[in-house]
Amino acid sequence: MTPASPHRAPRTARRAATAALALVLTIGGAAACAPQGPDVPSYASATHDDPEFNRTFRHEFATVDGVRMHYVKGGKGSPVVLLHGWPQTWYGWWPIMPKLAEHHTVYALDLPGLGDSGGSPTGYDKATLARYVHTLVAGKLGIRHARVVGHDLGAAVAFQYAARFPADTERLGYLDLPLPGPAMDARTYRSLSWHIAFHSQRRVPEAVVADDVRAYLALFYPQVAFGGSAFGGTSTRSPFTEAEITEYARTYDRPDVLSGGFDLYRSLDKDVRDTKAAPPVTAPTLLMTAQGQLAPIRATVTPRMNNIVRAVDVPKAGHWLVEENPAFVTTELLRFLA
């Protein structure tokens, strides 16, 4: 497979759809928002400018232990739960959601306290977030035997879900994250990248970033993309469209969400303890990483994952697997989730 070719067409389609979204976000018209109420946060929706997406997916809310959780649902078939990382929301999955929805019922969640999930969870450690997700998925929605897929720090939430609720986990998709735990303690983890160390500080990242969240995100995304500085390159090309950046900034620009995002990093010490305490995952697991990162990431997850049935790095992709090579990721997920 030549990864560049399947990547180019989906990116063109994303640019066309998100160009219209940019206008909606700029104007702030009523069409960009769900029906409003005192307990319903506003959100911009790409579906208003993508009729096919709009016919398939809808935005819903459910309250879990005081947190009003937002999720996007669509499709038919076995349930697939998608969990985002930082600095993204459910929206990070939308380029591949229509294809997944042809075979599965897709639930793309905003993690508690992030995106348009209003309220503050009791903690941003991944075991706590997994309990919120499980209460929503298994308790509120009645979904058993879910296929749970997470990217970045959402992958750590997905791991905790699969480890702590094995009877409700059919399969685990784990995308591009060294797992904090037995193979890597919190101090070592913080040394992996400047941004992990920076985001782990108390109050400092908020003080530096809060005045222009969008500018910070726009500068950050290319660094961990393929060819960016995190991979030893010099590229400053972003895999995100301007409208996608604007949508992420819309949520992270809220002080509580911005702090919640950084709390994902500030909980690393507890994450390490929780991973060590968690039972190994026995569900069939798919491991996907950025190009060249399979071996080091696999070394961190194998102490706690006993049934990795497929492990692959994504060609021509840095950390943003879905944005940088959506066709490859979709093919792998559909094969694994079937």
C-alpha positions in Angstrom: 0.0 0.0 0.0 1.2 3.5 -0.8 0.1 5.6 2.1 0.3 9.0 0.4 -2.4 8.3 -2.1 -5.2 7.2 0.2 -4.3 10.0 2.5 -4.6 12.8 0.0 -8.3 12.3 -1.0 -9.7 12.1 2.5 -7.7 15.3 3.4 -9.2 17.1 0.4 -12.6 16.1 1.5 -12.0 17.2 5.0 -10.8 20.6 3.8 -14.0 21.0 1.8 -16.2 20.1 4.7 -14.4 22.1 7.3 -14.1 25.2 5.1 -17.9 25.6 5.5 -17.6 24.8 9.2 -15.1 27.7 9.5 -17.7 30.1 8.2 -20.3 28.8 10.6 -17.9 29.1 13.6 -16.9 32.6 12.6 -20.5 33.8 12.2 -21.6 32.0 15.3 -25.1 31.5 13.8 -27.9 29.5 15.3 -27.3 26.7 12.8 -23.9 25.9 14.5 -25.4 25.0 17.8 -27.7 22.4 19.3 -30.9 23.5 21.1 -29.8 25.4 24.1 -30.8 25.2 27.7 -29.3 26.1 31.1 -27.7 22.7 31.4 -26.7 22.1 27.8 -23.3 23.5 26.6 -23.2 24.9 23.1 -21.2 23.1 20.5 -20.3 23.6 16.9 -21.2 20.7 14.6 -19.5 19.7 11.4 -22.7 17.9 10.5 -24.5 21.0 9.5 -22.2 21.4 6.5 -21.8 17.7 5.7 -25.3 16.3 4.9 -24.1 12.7 4.7 -22.5 12.9 8.1 -25.6 14.7 9.4 -27.9 11.9 8.2 -25.8 9.3 10.0 -24.8 10.9 13.3 -26.4 12.9 16.1 -25.2 14.7 19.2 -26.5 13.4 22.5 -26.0 14.0 26.3 -26.3 11.9 29.4 -25.5 12.9 33.0 -23.0 10.7 34.8 -22.3 11.4 38.5 -22.9 15.1 38.0 -21.0 15.3 34.7 -23.1 16.0 31.6 -21.3 13.9 29.0 -21.5 14.6 25.3 -21.2 11.9 22.7 -21.9 11.6 19.0 -23.7 8.4 17.9 -24.4 6.9 14.5 -24.4 3.8 12.4 -25.6 0.2 13.0 -24.1 -3.0 14.2 -21.8 -3.9 17.1 -20.9 -1.0 19.4 -17.6 0.8 19.0 -16.6 3.5 21.6 -14.0 6.1 20.5 -12.0 8.0 23.1 -9.9 11.0 22.2 -6.7 12.4 23.6 -5.2 15.8 24.1 -5.7 18.4 22.7 -8.7 16.9 20.8 -12.3 16.0 21.4 -14.8 13.6 19.8 -14.2 15.6 16.7 -10.8 14.0 16.1 -12.6 10.8 14.9 -15.0 12.3 12.4 -12.9 11.7 9.3 -13.2 7.9 9.8 -16.5 7.7 11.6 -18.7 7.3 8.4 -16.8 4.2 7.3 -16.9 2.7 10.7 -20.6 3.4 10.9 -21.3 1.3 7.8 -20.5 -1.8 10.0 -20.8 -0.6 13.6 -22.8 1.6 15.9 -20.2 4.3 16.7 -20.1 6.3 19.9 -17.5 9.1 19.8 -17.3 10.6 23.3 -16.0 13.8 24.8 -14.1 12.7 27.9 -15.5 13.9 31.3 -14.7 17.6 31.8 -13.4 18.0 28.2 -14.9 19.0 24.9 -18.6 19.7 25.5 -18.9 17.3 28.4 -19.8 19.8 31.1 -19.0 19.6 34.7 -15.9 18.5 36.6 -15.1 14.8 37.2 -13.6 13.7 40.5 -10.2 13.3 38.9 -8.4 13.2 35.5 -6.5 10.0 36.2 -7.4 7.5 33.6 -8.9 4.9 35.9 -11.4 7.6 37.2 -12.2 8.7 33.6 -12.7 5.0 32.6 -15.3 4.6 35.4 -17.2 7.6 34.1 -17.1 6.2 30.5 -18.2 2.8 31.7 -21.1 4.2 33.7 -22.2 6.0 30.5 -21.6 3.1 28.1 -22.7 0.1 30.2 -24.9 1.8 32.7 -26.8 4.6 30.9 -26.6 3.2 27.3 -26.8 -0.5 28.3 -23.9 -1.4 26.0 -22.2 -4.7 26.9 -19.3 -6.2 25.0 -18.1 -2.8 23.6 -15.2 -2.5 21.3 -13.3 0.4 22.9 -10.7 2.4 20.9 -8.6 5.1 22.4 -5.9 7.5 21.0 -3.2 9.3 22.9 -4.3 9.7 26.6 -7.6 8.4 25.6 -5.8 5.1 24.9 -4.8 5.0 28.6 -8.5 5.5 29.5 -9.4 2.7 27.1 -6.8 0.4 28.7 -8.3 1.1 32.2 -11.7 0.4 30.8 -10.6 -3.0 29.4 -8.6 -3.9 32.5 -11.3 -3.0 35.1 -14.4 -4.0 33.1 -13.3 -7.1 31.2 -16.8 -8.5 31.0 -18.0 -5.4 29.2 -15.0 -5.2 26.8 -15.1 -7.2 23.6 -12.0 -5.7 22.0 -9.4 -3.0 22.7 -7.9 -0.6 20.2 -4.8 1.1 21.6 -3.5 4.0 19.5 -0.1 5.7 19.9 0.7 6.2 23.6 3.5 4.8 25.8 1.6 3.3 28.7 2.5 4.8 32.1 3.1 1.9 34.4 5.5 -0.9 35.2 7.7 -0.2 32.2 7.8 3.6 32.6 7.4 5.5 35.8 6.0 9.1 35.9 9.4 10.8 36.2 10.7 9.0 33.1 7.4 9.7 31.3 7.7 13.4 31.9 11.1 13.4 30.4 9.8 12.0 27.0 8.9 15.4 25.7 9.0 19.1 26.7 5.2 19.3 26.5 4.6 16.5 28.9 6.9 18.1 31.5 5.4 21.5 30.8 1.7 20.4 31.0 2.5 18.5 34.2 3.3 21.8 36.1 0.7 23.3 38.4 -0.9 26.5 37.1 2.1 27.3 34.9 0.7 26.1 31.5 -2.6 27.9 32.1 -0.7 31.1 32.8 1.3 30.8 29.6 -1.4 29.5 27.2 -4.7 31.0 28.4 -4.3 34.3 26.5 -4.2 32.6 23.1 -5.1 29.0 23.2 -5.6 28.7 19.5 -2.1 29.9 18.7 -0.7 27.4 21.1 -2.6 24.5 19.6 -1.7 25.6 16.1 2.0 25.6 17.0 1.8 22.3 18.9 0.0 20.1 16.3 2.9 20.1 13.7 5.5 19.3 16.3 4.2 15.7 16.8 3.1 15.2 13.2 5.2 13.1 10.8 8.4 15.0 10.0 7.9 17.4 13.0 10.4 18.1 15.7 9.3 15.3 18.0 10.3 12.9 15.2 13.6 14.5 14.5 12.4 16.6 11.6 12.0 20.2 10.8 8.5 20.3 9.2 6.0 22.8 10.5 3.2 21.5 8.3 0.0 20.8 10.2 -2.2 17.8 9.4 -5.2 19.8 10.7 -7.3 22.3 8.7 -7.8 25.8 10.1 -11.4 25.0 10.9 -10.4 21.9 12.9 -7.9 23.9 14.9 -10.7 26.5 15.5 -13.1 23.8 16.7 -10.5 22.4 19.2 -9.7 25.9 20.4 -13.4 26.6 20.9 -13.6 24.1 23.7 -10.0 24.3 25.2 -10.4 28.1 25.4 -12.8 27.6 28.3 -10.7 27.8 31.5 -12.1 24.7 33.1 -11.5 22.6 30.0 -8.0 24.0 29.5 -7.1 23.1 33.1 -8.8 19.7 32.7 -6.7 19.0 29.6 -3.5 19.8 31.6 -4.8 17.7 34.5 -4.6 14.7 32.2 -0.8 15.1 32.4 -0.7 16.2 36.1 -2.2 12.8 37.0 0.7 10.8 35.7 1.9 9.6 39.1 -1.5 8.2 39.9 -1.8 6.7 36.4 1.4 4.8 37.0 0.1 3.4 40.3 -3.3 2.5 38.8 -1.7 0.7 35.8 0.5 -1.3 38.1 -2.6 -2.2 40.2 -4.8 -3.0 37.2 -5.2 -6.7 36.1 -3.7 -7.4 32.6 -6.0 -6.9 29.7 -7.1 -10.2 28.2 -9.4 -8.8 25.4 -8.1 -9.1 21.9 -6.0 -5.9 21.4 -5.0 -3.9 18.3 -1.9 -1.7 18.8 -1.2 1.1 16.3 1.5 3.6 16.5 3.2 6.4 14.6 5.7 5.2 12.0 8.9 3.9 13.7 7.3 3.9 17.2 5.9 0.4 17.4 8.8 -1.2 19.3 9.2 1.4 22.0 5.5 1.7 22.7 4.9 -2.0 22.5 7.6 -2.4 25.2 5.5 -0.3 27.6 2.2 -2.0 27.0 3.1 -5.7 26.9 3.5 -6.0 30.7 -0.3 -5.2 31.0 -1.7 -6.5 27.7 -1.8 -10.3 27.3 -3.6 -10.6 24.0 -2.2 -8.3 21.3 -3.4 -9.9 18.1 -2.2 -7.2 15.8 0.5 -4.6 16.1 1.4 -2.2 13.4 2.9 1.3 12.8 1.0 3.6 10.5 3.1 4.6 7.4 3.8 8.3 6.9 2.0 9.2 10.1 3.3 10.9 13.2 1.1 11.0 16.3 -2.0 12.1 14.5 -2.8 8.7 13.0 -6.4 9.5 11.9 -5.5 12.8 10.3 -2.3 11.8 8.7 -3.3 8.4 7.2 -7.0 7.9 7.6 -7.4 5.2 5.0 -4.8 3.0 6.6 -6.3 3.5 10.1 -9.8 2.8 8.8 -8.7 -0.4 7.1 -6.9 -1.7 10.2 -9.8 -0.9 12.5 -12.4 -2.4 10.3 -10.4 -5.6 10.0 -9.8 -5.8 13.7 -13.3 -4.8 14.9 -15.2 -7.2 12.6 
